[in-house]
Every structure is written in structure tokens, then in C-alpha cells.
Amino acid sequence: MRLFVFVFCLYVKAYSTLIGNPAQPTLQNSGLIKECPSFWSFRASYYGDYVYDQEFHEEFVIDGNLSTQSNIKLWTQAGMLTLNLRSRIDLYGILGGVRLRIDDEVLTKQQLAWGFGGKVVILHVGRFRVGCDFKYFQSDQKPNFFQSENLAYNTTDNFYFDYQEIQAALGVAFRTKYFSPYANASYLISKITPKPAQIGVRLPMMNLEVDVIAKSVTGSNHWGLCIGTTIIDQSKATIAIEWRAFNQNSIDVCGEFRF
């Protein structure tokens, strides 16, 4: 029954966030409130991310059994608040919501997600910048039902998935007056732990409840590539467009201003 596949392999790499321009700490030299460059400043941003294809599989496979894989689609909307130090270091927090579709048969409502991270410019030579980014992302996701063969299987207990993600990236950017194209290599580790591991599910068309054992799952691909460009407006605001591939296939748009 495909219901068991959904339960076993849900929400892997679902909440991967944008990587961003590795030169972002240096792009905005003045702000809406603080006009002159300073030791510190704050930036606020909002982004929308659409993951149109990702693969995931069971974390542990019993000998003799095949690992089941599925594809997902993901919509993310989130805000970020960034503390910038010396136009070289960014420390940021993330808060927003996500919505997920699995194989066109599981669709969740938008639910809370949060994270934090940092970005550092490690080399600045002329118009070129090299930087690295590290982030942690987490979300508790509670599905109300699973769909299989046009039937809805409702959950009957306080079951949820504990999602955790760690992502690292190293990239290079080129700066002009109004544009900054960039490229990143990324490494993504993500894991979903069902809590509890046993789920109560009510069978459709029957007044009968059964227990299903859920398994933890992990991402199929760790290494990825990201390319994008940032549009700069008088060093006070930026708009970035990003495309990611391999560990996830997605597009992202992010707007940011300094104050």
C-alpha cells in the first residue's frame, strides 16, 4: 500500500532555504536610517522559494528490501533579520512558513519554520569576493491525513515530524555598480524523525483504526550547485534571483533593505 511509503519517506530536504550571494555582507554600504558606513547595521529581507523537484529515501534499509524514493514540491515564504559587522560578517535569523506536496498525493498546509546562520566574506580582491555560509533550519510538521488511491487516511493522534537541516556553502561573486552575479557549491544534510514512531491512522469507509510504524528519512543527494544574481539599488536595497540544482532543484527570489 502506498500509504506506508508516504509515512516512511516524508519531508526530506523539504525546508532547504536560499543560499544567497556570498558577497552579501559587502553589497549595502549605507541604509535607510544610517546613511554612512558603520561597524554594525541591520538588514531585513523577505523571500519566496519554490522547490520543484527533490528526491529522498529511507535512512535505514532492511537487508533484502529496496529503498523507496519519492519526489517533492515545496513552497516557502519567510523573513530574515540580519546583523552585519564591519561589512564582512552576517549573523541572521529566519522565521516563516512552508507548504509541501509529495508525489501529488500528500499536501500540507503552511506551517511554522525557523532557523539561524551566518555568512562571512573570507577574500576580497578587486571586484571579486569569496564567501561561505552556514545555516540551521528546523520545523515540526503535523500532517492531518495521507492520500492513496483517491482515499484519505486521517491521522488520529498527536503525531508530527521533527525536521532538522544543516547547510553549508562556499561561493564566489563579482561586483559591479548595479549587479553582482554569483555561484555557490553547497552541502546539505537533512533528516526527519517521526515522533512518535507509531502513527494511528483511520481507514476510509471503515470505523477502524490501525497503527503504522514510521521511519526516519534522509536526503538522497548532499552536494549541490547554486547560481544567481543580485540587483543593487544605491547600496541600500537589493533584489536577488537564485537557481539551485542537484541536491535540490529550485528557484528563489529575495528582496532586502538595510536600515
C-alpha positions in Angstrom: 0.0 0.0 0.0 1.5 3.4 -1.0 0.2 4.9 2.3 3.1 3.2 4.0 5.6 4.7 1.5 4.3 8.2 2.4 4.6 7.6 6.1 8.1 6.1 5.8 9.5 8.8 3.5 8.0 12.1 4.4 9.6 15.6 4.4 13.2 15.0 3.5 15.1 18.1 2.4 11.8 19.9 2.4 12.8 23.1 4.1 16.0 23.9 2.3 16.4 27.7 2.2 18.1 30.1 -0.2 21.9 30.2 -0.1 22.3 33.8 -1.3 25.1 36.0 -2.6 28.5 35.1 -0.9 29.3 38.8 -1.1 26.0 40.0 0.5 27.7 41.4 3.7 29.6 43.9 1.5 26.9 45.0 -1.0 24.9 47.5 1.0 27.2 50.3 2.4 24.5 52.7 3.6 21.0 52.3 4.9 17.6 54.0 5.1 18.3 55.2 8.6 22.1 55.0 8.9 23.5 56.8 5.8 27.2 56.3 6.5 29.1 53.0 6.7 29.5 51.9 10.3 30.8 49.0 12.4 27.3 47.4 12.6 23.9 47.6 10.9 20.7 45.7 10.5 19.1 44.4 7.3 15.6 42.9 6.8 14.6 40.7 3.9 11.7 38.6 2.6 12.0 35.7 0.2 9.9 33.2 -1.7 11.3 29.8 -2.6 9.8 27.1 -4.9 11.4 23.7 -4.9 10.0 22.0 -8.0 11.9 18.6 -7.7 13.7 16.8 -4.9 14.4 13.2 -4.1 14.6 11.5 -0.7 14.9 8.0 0.7 14.7 6.0 3.9 17.6 6.5 6.3 17.9 2.8 7.2 17.1 -0.1 4.8 16.5 -3.6 5.9 18.6 -6.2 4.1 16.8 -7.6 1.1 14.4 -4.6 0.8 14.6 -1.9 -1.7 14.9 1.7 -0.6 11.8 3.7 -1.7 12.3 7.1 -3.3 9.7 9.9 -3.9 9.7 13.4 -5.4 8.5 16.6 -3.6 7.5 20.1 -4.4 7.8 22.8 -1.8 6.7 26.4 -1.3 8.4 28.6 1.3 7.8 32.2 2.4 10.0 33.6 5.1 11.5 36.7 6.6 15.1 37.2 7.7 16.7 39.7 10.1 20.5 40.2 9.7 23.1 41.8 11.9 26.1 42.9 9.8 29.5 43.5 11.3 32.2 45.6 9.5 30.5 44.9 6.2 32.2 41.4 6.3 30.1 39.2 8.7 26.4 38.5 8.6 24.5 36.8 11.5 20.9 36.2 10.7 17.6 34.6 11.9 14.9 33.1 9.8 11.1 32.9 10.5 8.4 31.8 8.1 6.1 29.1 6.8 6.3 26.2 4.3 3.9 24.1 2.3 4.8 20.7 0.9 3.5 18.3 -1.8 4.7 14.7 -2.2 4.1 12.8 -5.4 0.9 14.8 -5.9 -0.7 12.7 -3.2 0.3 14.5 0.0 -0.2 18.2 0.5 0.3 20.0 3.8 -0.9 23.4 5.0 1.6 26.2 5.6 3.3 25.6 8.9 5.9 27.4 11.1 9.6 27.0 10.3 12.6 28.8 11.8 16.4 28.9 11.5 19.6 30.8 12.0 23.0 31.1 10.4 26.0 33.2 9.3 27.8 34.4 6.3 31.5 35.5 6.1 33.4 37.2 3.3 36.8 35.5 3.5 38.5 37.1 0.5 38.1 40.4 -1.2 40.2 41.1 -4.3 39.2 43.9 -6.6 35.6 43.3 -7.8 35.7 39.6 -6.7 34.5 38.3 -3.3 34.7 34.8 -1.9 32.5 33.9 1.0 31.0 31.0 3.0 27.6 30.5 4.5 26.3 28.1 7.3 22.8 27.7 8.5 20.5 25.5 10.6 16.8 25.1 9.9 14.0 23.4 11.8 10.3 22.7 11.7 7.7 20.5 13.3 5.2 19.3 10.7 1.9 17.6 11.6 0.0 16.0 8.6 -3.7 15.7 9.0 -4.1 12.9 6.5 -2.4 10.9 3.7 -4.0 10.3 0.4 -3.7 7.0 -1.6 -5.8 5.6 -4.4 -8.1 8.6 -4.1 -8.8 7.8 -0.5 -7.9 9.9 2.6 -6.3 8.2 5.6 -6.8 10.5 8.6 -4.3 10.6 11.5 -5.9 10.1 14.9 -3.1 11.0 17.4 -0.6 13.9 18.1 1.9 12.7 15.5 4.4 15.0 13.9 7.7 15.0 12.0 10.7 16.7 13.6 12.7 18.2 10.7 16.3 19.4 11.1 18.7 20.7 8.4 22.3 21.8 8.3 23.5 23.5 5.1 27.0 24.9 4.2 28.1 26.7 1.0 31.2 28.2 -0.5 30.9 30.7 -3.3 32.4 33.5 -5.4 30.8 36.7 -6.6 31.6 39.6 -9.0 30.6 43.2 -8.1 29.6 45.9 -10.5 27.8 49.1 -9.7 24.3 47.7 -10.1 24.8 43.9 -10.4 26.6 41.1 -8.6 26.4 37.6 -10.2 27.5 34.7 -8.0 27.9 30.9 -7.8 28.0 28.6 -4.8 28.8 25.0 -4.1 26.6 23.6 -1.3 26.5 20.7 1.0 23.1 19.8 2.6 22.4 17.4 5.5 18.7 16.9 6.4 16.8 14.4 8.5 13.2 13.8 9.6 12.5 12.0 12.8 8.8 10.8 13.3 7.5 11.5 16.8 6.3 9.1 17.9 7.4 6.3 15.6 4.0 4.7 15.7 1.1 6.5 14.0 -2.6 6.0 14.5 -4.4 6.0 11.1 -8.2 5.6 10.5 -9.1 3.6 7.4 -11.5 5.3 5.0 -15.0 3.8 4.6 -14.5 1.8 7.9 -14.8 2.6 11.6 -11.4 1.0 12.2 -8.1 2.5 13.4 -4.7 0.9 12.7 -1.2 1.6 13.8 1.6 2.3 11.2 5.3 2.3 12.0 7.1 5.4 10.6 10.8 5.5 9.8 13.3 8.4 9.8 14.4 9.6 6.3 17.3 11.5 4.9 18.3 13.3 1.6 19.4 11.3 -1.5 21.9 13.9 -2.6 24.2 16.1 -0.5 26.2 18.1 -3.0 24.5 21.0 -4.9 25.1 24.0 -7.2 23.7 27.4 -6.9 23.9 30.3 -9.3 22.2 33.7 -9.1 22.5 37.5 -9.5 21.8 40.4 -7.1 20.5 43.7 -8.3 21.8 46.6 -6.2 19.9 49.9 -5.6 22.2 52.7 -4.4 23.7 50.3 -1.8 20.6 50.5 0.4 18.4 47.7 -1.1 18.9 44.5 -3.2 16.8 42.0 -5.1 18.3 38.6 -5.8 17.2 35.8 -8.1 18.7 32.3 -7.5 18.5 28.8 -9.0 19.7 25.6 -7.2 20.3 22.1 -8.6 21.5 18.6 -7.8 20.7 18.3 -4.1 17.5 20.3 -4.8 16.0 21.8 -8.0 14.5 25.2 -7.1 14.2 28.9 -7.8 14.2 31.7 -5.3 13.5 35.5 -5.2 14.7 37.6 -2.2 14.3 41.3 -1.5 16.3 43.1 1.2 17.0 46.6 2.6 19.4 48.0 5.1 18.4 50.3 7.9 
